[in-house]
Amino acid sequence: MIVEARGSPFIGVETTTTYLCSHLLLVTLTRAQLDMGACCSKDGERGESMEDEMDGKGYEVAEEVDVQNGDDGAIVWFQGYSGFTSMFTQKGMKGINQDAMTVWENFTGEKDTYFCGVFDGHGESGHNVARHVRNVLPSKLSSEYRLSQFNGFNHSDVDADDGDENDDSSDDTKDSHENDDNQNQFLTSWRSSIINSFKEIDEELSRDSTIDCLCSGTTAVTIVKQGDHLIIANLGDSRAVLGTRGQKKRLVPVQLTVDMKPNLPCEAERIKNCKGRIFSMQQEPEVFRMWMPDENCPGLAMSRAFGDFCLKEHGLISIPEVSYRKLTDRDEFVVLATDGVWDVLRNNEVVKIVASARKRSIAAKLVVDSAVEAWRVKYPSSKVDDCAVICFFLKDPPLLTKSRSEAPRDRMNHSELAASSTRTTRSEGGHESVNGTVTEHSSEEWSALEGVSRVNSLVATLPRFADVLSQQK
């Protein structure tokens, strides 16, 4: 049964904000520069294009791209598309859009290094938390990683030649062990930098009086691609899914993250040890939430997040799960998206939608449009959730005529934006683990939620559940 409580506390409130404030220079790039053709080769699997299904529905491709300069020569994207990325977000029907996203090209000042991140805010100030983390996390992580390089680890060691192919088997075995050691060292360096960055940002939020984070916070799912190495970090219930070629070169999904829900055994043990409570409500028995020891709030539907300091002493943590994957020629793209997508679309559906795009530039919007339609069909009485999607393509675009790096350079520096950022108002499954990476057969998904419409925090809607919650004490 769909109940009113699954709507947002912002329903009925008219609130507007200026995207990225007024400082961001809007750069318009032509189709000739950015439309790169389909992301995957034709293999008989694609069938009718999603574009065909969208015809006649008012579908238009966005022509504008928000881009600016980042630290160490990085190019920062907040919406739109480039040769390797497609980004799109859409406000749901619950109030202000609390989703945020970013892509950094030439991350850490190195070519062929990318950072992608999607953030899903929740609570009254969730949009401010999500945008703040989006603006400061990449810079902090870049600084942390470069510091680790200075202290003795150089990722170029990982990319060293694997050895002469004419060496005997013993030399091959030695090279294999050395490569494994280098990959572990690579992961260790990035994991340390990521965890330190997440921890510092959460501590800064706890001291920031301009953002109310007591019962507001955000998820974060990020990837760093450096050559053929992929580092994944996950905090909360946003998700990363890889589209790769399986048997007979069919495109299949591989879930790279686990949705961090309070009822997962390892998460539940920590929460209970910290006196936090976990239970679902009668109206939505499939959605487990975190509650304070002696108060029926805030009802958080995840076990890890930035902010939400009312729960930080009761089992909620801001330490991300960090994993590694060595990319191969079979891997086509990675999709990062908030739960507004994953609550109504399965991994294999999203992968097929992205593969169906005739142009990379529209892939993310196709996913969002499909998610919105799925919300309306599956849950007609529920309010559509916010959606944010990044499609990151792992292979060179087939018709690249001009690099993203050649885009106009008269952009505001990212550090200036981070300083002014968004802190202006408050109104506003068979699975296997390889170095921590979750892999998935297309028939199963690691999620504590299967297509359920709900909000991530009930702190502003608790009066509606006073009778139900009192029975759970």
Secondary structure, DSSP 8 states (H G I E B T S, - for coil): ---GGGS-TTTT------TTTTT--EEE--HHHH----SS---SS--S-HHHHHTTTT-----EEEEEE-GGG-EEEEEEE-SSEEEEEE--SSSS--EEEEEEETGGG-TTEEEEEEEEEESTTHHHHHHHHHHHHHHHHHHHHHHHHHTT--GGGTTS----TTS-HHHHHHHHHHHHHHHHHHHHHHHHHHHHHHHHHHHHHHH-TTS--SS-EE-EEEEEEETTEEEEEEESS-EEEEEEE-GGG-EEEEE-S----TTSHHHHHHHHHTT-EEEEETTEEEEEEEE-SSS--EEES-SB-EE-GGGTTTT-B---EEEEEE--TTEEEEEEE-HHHHTTS-HHHHHHHHHH-SSGGGHHHHHHHHHHHHHHHH-TTS----EEEEEEE-S--TT--S-GGGS-----BHHHHHHHSSTT-S------EETTEE---TT----S-SS----S--TTTGGGGHHHHHTT-
